[in-house]
Amino acid sequence: MNLGSTVFSQLIAFLPDREFRRCVGRYRGDSRPRGFSCWDQFLCMAFAQFTYRESLRDIEACLRSSPDKLYHMGIRGRVSRSTLADANESHDWRIFADFAQILIARARLLYANDSFGAELQLSAYALDSTTIDLCLAMFPWARFRERKGAVKMHTLIDLHGNIPVFVCVTDGKVHDVNILDQIAPEAGAFYVMDRGYLDFERLYRLTLAAAFFVTRTKENVLLQRRYSIPWIGPAA
């Protein structure tokens, strides 16, 4: 039994806190101390993610139910809804975006040689989007339909370990195919997409980058074979 250390703090111990401090220093996240550091904010939001908290009120109620354990979790600031809301609004989001890229790079190395059910040594990615409904009265800028608000999250997942390597949140009206303009193709990689990404001009860019794509065609697409190359077979 590990005495004096919570399970949460044991999990957090695997994170490179020195790299996090570098991200904070890069954007001067703690230049104006308010009693609640960027690290406190990160720990609270990580705890919320691990325990499926659904709101700031939920996070506050859960963490303050055992205040004597907060110190052992690494949280030094006072946890409250107003403090969390102020931190989410004032702390530079790029701190956490840069730190996420560091963690993604480390995780991809751990799962680089894992099989995902196919005998494929090259990189393989799945690209898709999901629409997140929002209350139009609270988020009037996110108008999606006449009486509905929404944003859309576009995600590129590395199938070796199911690790997201690219996430972009856009207006709900942005078509999926436009995200192909923001992705830098990786030579030799396979990109798996649904028919919503069927745009031959954009897909041709993947071919020019020596990448491959797998998608479904639409019913109204007319295709004509222009030429064929005879199959020579594997080399002896």
GUDOKOL-853514 format. One line per 4 residues: number of its first residue (from 1); their letters; for each residue x, y, z of C-alpha. Coordinates in steps of 0.2 Angstrom, whole numbers, plus 5000, padded with zeros to 4 digits. Example, Ala and Ser with C-alpha at 12.3 -4.5 7.8 and 13.67 -1.06 7.14 Angstrom:
% residues 2
1	as	5062/4978/5039  5068/4995/5036
This chain:
% residues 236
1	mnlg	5000/5000/5000  5006/5017/4995  5004/5028/5011  5002/5047/5010
5	stvf	5000/5047/4991  4983/5047/4982  4980/5038/4966  4977/5054/4957
9	sqli	4994/5061/4963  5003/5044/4958  4995/5046/4940  5000/5065/4939
13	aflp	5018/5060/4944  5020/5052/4927  5018/5069/4919  5034/5080/4915
17	dref	5030/5094/4926  5046/5103/4921  5040/5104/4903  5023/5111/4910
21	rrcv	5033/5125/4919  5042/5129/4903  5025/5131/4894  5019/5142/4908
25	gryr	5035/5153/4907  5033/5154/4888  5017/5163/4890  5019/5171/4907
29	gdsr	5005/5161/4914  5009/5165/4932  5016/5182/4930  5001/5189/4940
33	prgf	4998/5178/4954  4980/5176/4960  4982/5162/4972  4978/5149/4959
37	scwd	4992/5144/4948  4991/5136/4930  4997/5120/4938  4982/5121/4951
41	qflc	4970/5124/4936  4978/5109/4926  4976/5097/4941  4958/5103/4944
45	mafa	4953/5100/4926  4962/5084/4925  4953/5078/4940  4937/5083/4932
49	qfty	4941/5073/4917  4946/5057/4926  4930/5058/4937  4918/5063/4924
53	resl	4913/5080/4932  4900/5090/4922  4902/5108/4928  4912/5120/4938
57	rdie	4899/5117/4952  4902/5098/4951  4921/5100/4952  4920/5112/4967
61	aclr	4908/5101/4976  4918/5085/4973  4935/5093/4978  4930/5102/4993
65	sspd	4921/5087/5000  4938/5082/5006  4949/5098/5008  4962/5089/5018
69	klyh	4967/5078/5003  4969/5093/4991  4987/5096/4997  4992/5078/4994
73	mgir	4984/5079/4976  4996/5094/4973  4983/5107/4973  4989/5122/4983
77	grvs	4976/5136/4978  4958/5137/4985  4946/5128/4974  4929/5137/4970
81	rstl	4918/5140/4955  4924/5159/4954  4942/5154/4955  4941/5141/4942
85	adan	4930/5152/4930  4943/5166/4932  4957/5154/4928  4949/5147/4913
89	eshd	4946/5164/4906  4963/5173/4911  4976/5159/4909  4983/5158/4891
93	wrif	4975/5142/4883  4992/5140/4873  5000/5134/4889  4989/5119/4889
97	adfa	4989/5116/4870  5008/5116/4870  5009/5104/4885  4996/5093/4876
101	qili	5007/5092/4861  5021/5086/4872  5011/5073/4880  5004/5067/4863
105	arar	5022/5065/4856  5027/5055/4871  5012/5044/4870  5014/5041/4852
109	llya	5032/5034/4855  5024/5021/4868  5011/5015/4856  5021/5016/4839
113	ndsf	5024/4997/4838  5007/4992/4844  4995/4983/4832  4978/4989/4829
117	gael	4971/4974/4820  4980/4976/4803  4997/4971/4797  5002/4988/4793
121	qlsa	5019/4995/4799  5016/5013/4792  5006/5026/4801  4987/5026/4800
125	yald	4975/5040/4805  4956/5041/4806  4948/5058/4803  4931/5063/4808
129	stti	4920/5076/4817  4907/5078/4830  4894/5091/4832  4893/5098/4850
133	dlcl	4876/5106/4854  4876/5122/4863  4862/5133/4871  4859/5147/4859
137	amfp	4853/5159/4872  4869/5157/4881  4880/5156/4866  4872/5167/4853
141	warf	4888/5167/4842  4887/5148/4839  4871/5149/4829  4870/5132/4819
145	rerk	4851/5131/4815  4837/5144/4817  4834/5138/4835  4850/5128/4839
149	gavk	4868/5132/4843  4883/5121/4840  4901/5120/4837  4910/5106/4828
153	mhtl	4926/5097/4834  4937/5089/4820  4949/5076/4826  4963/5066/4818
157	idlh	4967/5050/4828  4982/5040/4827  4976/5022/4826  4992/5015/4834
161	gnip	4985/5018/4852  4970/5029/4847  4979/5045/4851  4972/5061/4845
165	vfvc	4986/5071/4836  4975/5085/4829  4960/5093/4836  4951/5109/4829
169	vtdg	4935/5117/4835  4926/5127/4823  4909/5134/4820  4895/5121/4818
173	kvhd	4892/5127/4800  4910/5123/4794  4910/5108/4782  4921/5093/4786
177	vnil	4931/5094/4770  4938/5111/4774  4948/5103/4788  4959/5094/4775
181	dqia	4967/5111/4771  4973/5112/4789  4981/5095/4790  4999/5093/4785
185	peag	5000/5076/4776  5013/5063/4782  5022/5054/4768  5018/5035/4768
189	afyv	5003/5037/4780  4985/5031/4777  4971/5042/4781  4954/5034/4783
193	mdrg	4939/5046/4781  4920/5045/4777  4912/5052/4762  4910/5069/4770
197	yldf	4928/5072/4765  4926/5067/4747  4934/5082/4737  4946/5076/4723
201	erly	4956/5092/4723  4960/5091/4741  4963/5072/4741  4975/5074/4727
205	rltl	4986/5084/4739  4988/5069/4749  4994/5059/4734  5006/5073/4730
209	aaaf	5013/5071/4748  5015/5053/4745  5001/5049/4757  4986/5037/4754
213	fvtr	4968/5039/4758  4953/5027/4761  4936/5034/4759  4918/5030/4752
217	tken	4911/5037/4737  4895/5046/4735  4880/5040/4725  4880/5054/4712
221	vllq	4899/5053/4708  4903/5048/4691  4920/5039/4689  4929/5034/4673
225	rrys	4944/5024/4672  4957/5033/4661  4971/5020/4661  4977/5004/4669
229	ipwi	4994/4997/4674  4997/4978/4672  5000/4969/4688  5018/4963/4688
233	gpaa	5017/4953/4705  5029/4953/4719  5048/4952/4716  5056/4935/4717
